[in-house]
Amino acid sequence: MEVTGAVHNLGESITVSASYEKRELVIKTDEQYPQFIAIEFAQGKCNEILDTLSIGTNIKVGINIGGREWVNPQGETKYFNSIKGWRIEKLAVAQAPSPQSLQTTDTINDEVNGLPF
């Protein structure tokens, strides 16, 4: 799966154990109702990949969604989801068109022919 958006927040690297490190990236989607999605990166590449990003950078992130079940000491079953990132692609920034390029061919031709409409 993939999700696209702009980098909203880059978390600090957290060492969970001697052999496990993780870091969180939050992206803001570009939709009518923007979503803030926290994506976890793990192990050695988490810093290598995320250090190249800055706030506001438009990216596409390859993700895997995971879920697990947990029964608490009171016997209640709880469910947890996780979003793990595995690839990031920086997206090109779209350039705004110039006012000249927004004119239609008909408008330009009419101006050349001296027609007012």
FENNORNOR-V350238 format. One line per field, one symbol per residue. phi: phi as a letter, one per 40 degrees, with the letter a starting at -180 (. if undefined). A space follows every 50 residues. Layout:
# FENNORNOR-V350238
phi: ???
This chain:
# FENNORNOR-V350238
phi: .bbbibcbabcccbccacbbbaabbbbbcbbdbdbbbcbcbbgdcdcdcc ccbbdgccbbbcbbbbaababcdcgccbbbbbbbcbabbcccccccccdc cccccccccccccgccb
